[in-house]
Structures are given as C-alpha cells and as structure tokens.
Amino acid sequence: MSSLQRGALTNADSFLPFALPDIGEEEIEAVAEAMRSGWLTSGPRAAAFEREFAEFLGGDVHAMAMNSATAGLHLALEAVGVGPGDEVIVPTWTFTATAEVVRYLGANPVIVDVDPATLNIDLDAATAAITPRTKAIIPVHFAGLAVDRQGIAKLAEEHGLRVVEDAAHAFTTVSAGDPVGRGSSDAVVFSFYATKTMTTGEGGMVVTSDEQIAARIRTMRLHGISHDVFDRYRSAVPSWRYEVVAPGYKYNLTDPAAAMGRVQLRRSQEMRDKRAAIAARYDEAFSGLPLQLPAHADEGDTHAWHLYVSRLTDEAGVQRDVFIQEMAKAGVGCSVHFIPLHRHPYWREQCKLDDGQFPVATAEFARVASLPIFSSMTDSQVDRVVETVSRVLS
C-alpha cells in the first residue's frame, strides 16, 4: 500500500469521504518514470495510452486523449458541425459541462426531462423537442448505466441528428453486448477525473469510428496545427515546419497523466468488479429500508457503478438534506448527483426554464443521495456506510 493510500485511509477512519481515487505504487512509479524521461507534455505515453484504450474497446476505433472530458465534448460537437444557431438536445439530469460546451460553439442547448427509473434521458421528451434547427443530441449514461443506445440511434437516424455520447460515468459499461465506446454514435466521450472509474487526475478520451471526425479532433485539440506535437519532435531530425489550418484549442493530455492512465486501464476491470461488489452489498443491506435502490443493467450488460444513487421514499421520515447532514455528522460523506440544469440560475434564465417543465427531474432531485462507492473501499468502510445509513433511517 502506498503512503498516499495509507494517508487517505487514515483520514477515512475519522471521516469517510464520498469518493477517493484508487492509486497505488504502480501508478506513482509510472508517473515518476514519465517525468524522468523528459516528456512532460504529450508524447510517447499519450500515444500509447490512445492505442491501448482503442484496443480495450475492440481496436477498430480512434481514441484521442484530452485534458478533460469537457474538452472532448467540445471538440466532438465541433467536429460533427455544430455551430451558431443550431440546437442540441441535452438532459437536465447532468453536470453543467454537458450543456456549456454547446454554448461554446454558439449553439443552443435544448434541455429535456429524464426517465423516472434510470434518470437517463427520456426519449419521448427528446423526440418532442426536435425542431428544424436540431443538429445533435448528447445522451448521458448516468451513474454508469447505459442509455437506450438503440433507441438513440433510431431517433438520430429518423431525424438526421448527430450523436455525441457523454460517457463520463460509463467506462467499462456494456450495452446490448457492446462496450460503450463502440457503436453507431458519431463520438463517445469518457472522463478520467479524480473520482471516476479510472483516473488520470484530470483528463478524458474521445472515441470515434469516423476517420474524418478523428482527424478534425486531433487538429483542433492542439491549436489547429496540422502535425501532432509528438510527431514533430520525436525524430532524430525534428520536422519543425507545420501549418495552422484552423483556430484550435489547447486540449492535449500530458505524458505523466497518460502514464497513470495506462496503469489504470490495465486495472480497470478489477476496479469495476470491486465497485460492482460494493453495489451488491448495498443492495442486499438496504433492501428492507425506505430507499429506492438504483436501476441495474439489463441481463448480459454491465453497469460501471461510478455512482450508487439511492432515493429516499416517503416512508423514510427524513428529508434528503437532513439525511446527508446526519450522515456527515456520523462521519460518512454523501453527495447529490445532480442538481438538474433547470435548477441553476444561468440555465433557468437563459433557456427560460421552470420546474413544471421537468416533473420527473424536479421530483427525483428532492430525494436522491449518492452513497460512497470507490474501488479502494475496504470491507470495514462498506460496513460503516451500511450501519450509518441504517441508523440514520431508523
């Protein structure tokens, strides 16, 4: 066990945080080796990370490493042609990044309600929101449970929409037999933020099977330069000539971050299995409590279990905010995923939204509470969560 993990566990003895990264000595050594190599920006490890990530998903996709999933969503939308005046359908049950990247391009997010069982986008609401200006849709795989990808594909085909999947929660999720990252969508974007199912600290990955989309993203992630920085500097005689072909951005992932990601990728199935085991223990322990437990993946599919989102029922006898406060007093951190977009001042005012337009999200927001779930949790920490939830709800 690393000194980092020992310190985290010591702190967790007094207060168990909602999430902790699962980082060991192998990740630490990989980052140190990258730093010793002299490659501190994007280099051979970032290139290897992209190759290995594509191979993990099946090998017939392009993978582009980013400094965040937000950057990936931005470039994916830009690459599929979203621009000023276009409309992009987004669920209200998501983090603000899903909608804000639409505004980066001068387009307008059209925010819709979610399904009451899964909290994923409501396809009927999405269909009703389509207008002649609708260019794309961003389905979000909430908590690691896949959206109806076949339904999304059918909707997109019928209405000529581009699809960019927000898979920030969904690495290792399997849907209809395929891992999220493969399929008919134009692009899929993963997050490697510190709390996600695998991490590079900050970072993300865009995956696409479309060569033109991939080429555009590669160009735009580094200032619109026509050659990758690694290609420009790795040869014995560097090719210093390059051309700026578009007003791009600075969204590349560094080699030390990629080095961490490569180790995490190798451990990803083990870490997902640990999360699934924790979710199963919670399901069993909470089955008799006044809680609605999270939706599960269909038989044969896989939930990534980035989040374990419980919902207090009317019989709980305690409001959600009080529940979280009492859990914190007992030394267990919880969170809320998410404050729906229509409840935030910016989106409410800019898009002229109110609670009545989102009956499902408005009702469910009042009762959701995310319980601690991370792959480095010990059995005793899981027991502590179970005991504390039971005590608070008693």
N, C-alpha and C positions, 0 to 999 in steps of 0.2 A: 504494500500500500504506500502511495506517495505521501510526502509531507503535506501536499495540497489537500489530498483526500482526508488525511488524519485531522487537519485543521477544520475542514468542513464538517466532519463527523463530530468533532468536539463541540463546535458551535451548535450542531443539530441536537446535541444532548440537552442543551438548555432551551433552544427554540428550533423546532424542525421547520425549515423553510419549505415553501410551496414547491420549489424546484432547485436542483443542483446539477451542474454538468458532471458527466461521468468520465473523468480524465485520470489516466494512470501514468506510470513511468514511461511506457512506450510512446505515448503522445508527447510527453515532455522531451524525451530524447530525440524524437523525430523533429520537433521544432528547433531544438538546440543544434542538431546536425544541419538543418537548413540554414540557420544563422551562421554557422561556421563555414558553410560553403561559399558565402559571399552573395548568394542570390536572395536578396531581401524583398525584391518586387516579384512580379510574375516571371516565372522561369520554368525549369525542367520539372519541378514538383507539381506546379499548377497544371502543366500539360499532362503529366502522368495521372493526376487526380481526375482530369476530364476523361481520359481514356478508360480508366478503371471504373468510373461512375457509369459511363455508357455501357461497358461490358457487364456491369452488375445488372443493368436493366435489360440486357439482351444483345447489346452490341450493334444493332442496326439503327442507332440514333446518334445525333450530335449532342454533345454536352459542353456547355460554356460556363466556366466558373466566374462568379460575380462577387463583389464585396458585400452584397446584401440581396435578399430576395426582392426587396423593393426595387432595386436597380434592375433585377431580372424582369420583373413585371413591366417596368417602364420600357425597357428595350424590346421586350416581346410584343407589346402593343404597338410600338413604333414600327417594328419590322413587318407587322401584318397590315400596316397602312392606316392605323387610327390617327386622326388629325382633327383640326379645328372644326367645330360644329357637329362632329359625329357623336353618337350616343353609345354608351357601353353599359350593359346590364350588370349590376353588382348586388349581391345580397346584403341586407342591412346587418346580418349577423357575421361580422368580420372586423378585423383590425383596420384602422383608417388607411393604411398603406394600399389596400386593395382598390380603394376609390381615389386616393390622392394622385396615383400615377396617371389616371385618366385625365385629371386636370392639368398635369404636366404638359400634356400634348394639346391642350386647348379644347379637348372634348368634354362631354358632359356625362357623369355617371348617372344612371337611372337605377335608383335603389328600390329593391323589392323585398317582400317578406320571405319567410323560411318555412320549411316543413316542421310541424309540431313534434314529430317523433325523432327526427335526426338533427334538426336545426341547420340542415343544409338547404341550399336554395330551393324554393318552391317553383317547380317548372311551370305550373299553371300561371302563377304570378309573373314569371319571366315572359311567358308567351303573351300575356295580356299587355305587357309593357313594350312590346315591339312596335316600332314606327318606321316609316321610310328612312329615318336618319340612323337607325340602329346599325352599328357596324360590327359589334363584338359582344361577347358575354364572358364574364370571369366567374366560373363556379369555384366555390371554396370547399375543400374537403375538411370540414370542421372536426377538430379534435383527433383527426387521423382516420375518420370513417369516410369512405369514398362517397361522392355524389353519385347519382344515377348517370353514369358516363354514357350509356347507350341512349338514354333519354336526351341528354345534352347534345349528343352527336346528331340525333334525329331532328331536334329543334333547329340546330345550326344548318343542317342540310336543307330543311324545308324553307328557311328564311334567308339563306345565304349569309350566315354570320360566321365570323372568325371566333375561334375558341382559344382562350389562354387560361389554363387551369392554375389556380392558386393552390399549390400543394405544399404550402409552408408547414402544415401539420402532418403531411402524408408520406414521408419517406418510409419505405417498406410496406405501404398499403398495397393490397392486391384487390382488384375489382374485376369481376367477370373473368377470372383466370389470368388476367394480365396485371403486371405491376403498374401502379400509377407512374407515368413517365413514358409509357408506350400507348399506342392507340391513334385515333384519328384527329385529335386536337392539334391545332397549329403549334402550340408550345405548352410546356408544363414547367412551373417554377417552384423550386424547393428552397427552404430556408435552413441555414446552419447556425442560426442564432444560439446563444449560450444555453437556452432552455429546451432546444428542440431535440428530436430523437437521435440526431447526431450533430456534432458541432465543429465549427472552425473558429469559434469565438464570435465573430461576425462573418457573414458570408452567405452565398446561395449558389444555385445552379439552374440554368435554363436548359431544357431538353427539348429537342425537336427532331422530327424525321425529314424536315424540309431543308434541303441544302441552301436555298436562297435565303430563307429566314436565318439559318445559322450564319451564313456569310455576312449578312447585314448586322447581326448582333455582335459578331466578332469585331467588325469595323467600328461600330458605334460605342463599344464599351471602352475604347482607348482613343478618344479624341478624333474619331473619324479617320484614323491613319490606315493606309492601305496594307501595311505589313504588321504582323504581330511583333511586339517588342522582343520577345524571346528569339524569334527568327532573325531579327535584325542584329542581335549581339552574340549569338552562340557560335558562329563560325570563326575559323582562325583569322579570316579577313572579313571583318564586320561589314555588312552592307548598310552604310549609313544613309543611303538615299531612300526616301519614302515620299508618299504623296498624301495630303489631306484631301479626302474625297467627300467629306460631309462634316457638319458641325457636331462632333460627337461628345462623349462624356468621359468621366474618369471612374470606371466601374470595375476595374480588374481586381482579382484576388491575388494576394501576396503568396510567395512560396512558403514562408513559415506557416501561414494559415492552411495552405493546401497540404503541407506535411502532416499537420494534425488531422485534417480531413481524411487523408489516405488511411491512417490508422483507425479512425472512427468508422470508416467504410468497411474495413475488414472485420470490425467488431459489431457491425450494425444488426445482424441477425440475432446475435447473442443479447444485445441490449434490447431489441424489440421483444424477445422472448421473456426477458425479465419484467418489462412493462406489462406484458400480457398476463404474467403470473400474478403481479400485484393487482391488476384489474379483476382477475378471477377471485382473488382473496377478498377484495372489497365487495364484489357481487354477492359472494356467499355470506359475508358478515353482515351486510346491510339489507339482506332480503326481507327481514322482518321489521325494518324500521320505516318511519314515514318519509321515505325517499323514493323518487322515481330514478331508477338506475339508467346509465347511458345505453343508447341503442348499440347493438352489436352488428358486426359484418355478417352478410349472408353466408350460409354454409359453403365452405370451399374458398371463401375470400378471407382477407386479413385486415384487421384494424391495427393501425400503428400505435394507438394509445399514447399519443402525445399528451392528451388531457384526459382526465377522468372527471366528467362533469355530471354531478348529481343535481337533482331538483327536489326541493322541499315540497311536500304535499300539504294540503290543508290541515291534515292531522298532526303536523309537526309541532304545532303550538308555539312556534318561534319564527320570527321574520328572518329573511335571508341575512340582512345586515347584522342583526343581533347574533345569529348563528356564527358568522365569521368572526365577530368580536369575541364571542365566548371561546371559540377555537383558539384564537390568538392568545387570550388570557391563559389558556391551558398549555400554551407553548407550541401550537401547531398552526403553521401558516396556510391559509387558503387564498383563493383569488376568484375573480369573476371573468368569464370569457363568454361573450364580450358585452361591453356597453354597446348596444346597437348603434349603428351610424346615425339613425334618425334621432337619437337622444343627445347627440353632440351639437353644440351651438352652430359651428360652421356649416355642417351638412344640413341641419334643420333650416337654417336661414337661406343658404344658397340654393337648396333644392326645394324649398317650401314644403317641408315635411311636418307631419304631426303623428302622434301615437295612433290615431284612428286608422291611418293608412297601413299600419303594421300590427294587426291584432295579435298574431302569434308571437312575434318577437317581443312586443310590449308585455304580454302576459308572462312569457317564459323568463324574461330578464329579471323579473321581480323574485324569482325563486331558484336561480342557478347558483351553484357554488362548486368551484373546481377544487378537488382534494389533491394533496401531494401525490405525485407519481413521477419517479425518475429511476433510471436503471441501476443507480448505485444505492438505492434504499436497502437497508438491512431488514431482516425479518422483525427485529425488535422495533424498528421505526414504523413498519407497517402495522404492527400490533398496537403501537401507540396511537396511530391515526384511528384505527378501528375502535379502540377503547374510548378515545376522546369524543368521537362522533356519537357513539352510543350513550355516553354520559351526558353530553350536551342535549341530545334529543330526548333523554329520559326525563 
